[in-house]
Amino acid sequence: MSDLSYHKVRNAAVAPPDGCPVDHEFSPYSPRYIANPYAWLQQKRENEPVFYSEELQYLVVTRMEDVEEVFMNSEVFSSENVQNPVFSICDEAAEILAAEDYNPVAVMSNRQQPDHTRIRKYTQAGFSGRRMRVLEPIIRQRTEDLIDGMLAAGPPVEWVGAVGNPLTAETIFRLLGFPEKDDEQVKAWTNNRLEFTWGKTDKETQIQVAKSLLAYWRYVVDYVEMRRADPADDFTSELLAAHAENPDDLGYNEVQSVVYGLSFAGHEIVRNLISNALLCLLGERHNWTALCDDPSRIKDAIEEVLRFNSAQTSWRRVTTRDTEFRGYKLPKGTQVFLSLASANHDPRLFDNPERFDMDRANLRKHIAFGRGIHICLGRLLAKLEVRIVLELLTRKVPSLRLVIGQEQTFYPNFSFRGPKTLYLAWDE
Ligand code: HEM
């Protein structure tokens, strides 16, 4: 695989920085962290805000000011590691991804300058405010159909399977232009990527996901070729038109790779954000009632969900050279775990951070979408989807509630947080 390959599947070990506290217990995969990352992070943020995790072999950064500083210094703290499996994958899975025709390249989240900005400028229009206004009625209609289906089936309902998952998958698939008939197959291929890249999985899962990634890449290659011959009103056709106009500036393989990457970036994380929003809002009834009484507050509520219970709790960087950070000498190649969850609960910025408060004056100061040149491309789309869901639910079913006694389980992983299932009920 070339240096630009989308996933690099082998990690080189780098010694912990001299003098940096080493934590032998901290683990985003542990039941303690999965149950409540915020309590553990709070204690670290106050006592050892920068430390080295023995399990991850990453430097962990927990305060807002520090996380921001790393994000803003993309020259020293590169994002080239963000799509690599956290743990090296087994030989058999690596072999599958060594197939000659498996050649997606880093295009945005893991691409470095100056190429990152060159490629990103072609993708901006697809996610602009103007484009969101065009998409809104289409997403609203599909959301309404799914919610009506759920209401017709009667309570209780398992939200993630009934609405959250199909809605967010289909939204990004329609934006890319994939034919509806392929939805189930594409969902199956793209489903397990989370475990593969950010989980700590067994050999069997790695092999199965590697096969899915290869099959999905081959699908993308055929699909982009089909769109080249038969353009439509979709984001893929727009990228292809940009490529046709500027073939030396936006490569064909880069178009394929943007399509490949976006189906992951835009799906499960939005599903999780919607579930987390329902947990925050229905978990404390006065929040839900406030939105039912005054839906104009939904936008503020979404910002507070992004701060309080974000769907993305961490992200990564790696040092491009020897450097110094908060008094520690970091060798080149030091991997960094940026705790967005911790930064979003930093009391230096947010008063009473463990309280969900959609009236807080600075609720837009969260770092849920990152900062700097790699700031989330899809943030308007994510907010649009959750806003439409909340507008429809508060209007159609104000008696919505969480089914009592259910326990949330989460996928153990390095970066993303959202319940596997969410049972809802309402008055009929
Ligand atoms: C709850 C929803 C979402 C959250 C919390 C989120 C969060 C993030 C974060 C933290 C980053 C990294 C920023 C950095 O490295 O500095 C990012 C980057 C990115 N996100 Fe999102 N994201 C969400 C939804 C989406 C959606 C819906 C899409 C597209 C359909 C998307 C596409 C991307 C892309 C392409 C990047 C890389 C941008 C670049 O490197 O230039 N995201 N996102």
Boltz pocket constraint, residues with backbone or C-beta under 6 A from the ligand:
constraints:
  - pocket:
      binder: B
      contacts: [[A, 71], [A, 79], [A, 108], [A, 109], [A, 110], [A, 120], [A, 172], [A, 262], [A, 265], [A, 266], [A, 267], [A, 269], [A, 270], [A, 273], [A, 310], [A, 311], [A, 312], [A, 314], [A, 315], [A, 316], [A, 367], [A, 368], [A, 369], [A, 370], [A, 371], [A, 372], [A, 373], [A, 374], [A, 375], [A, 376], [A, 377], [A, 378], [A, 379], [A, 381], [A, 382]]
      max_distance: 6.0
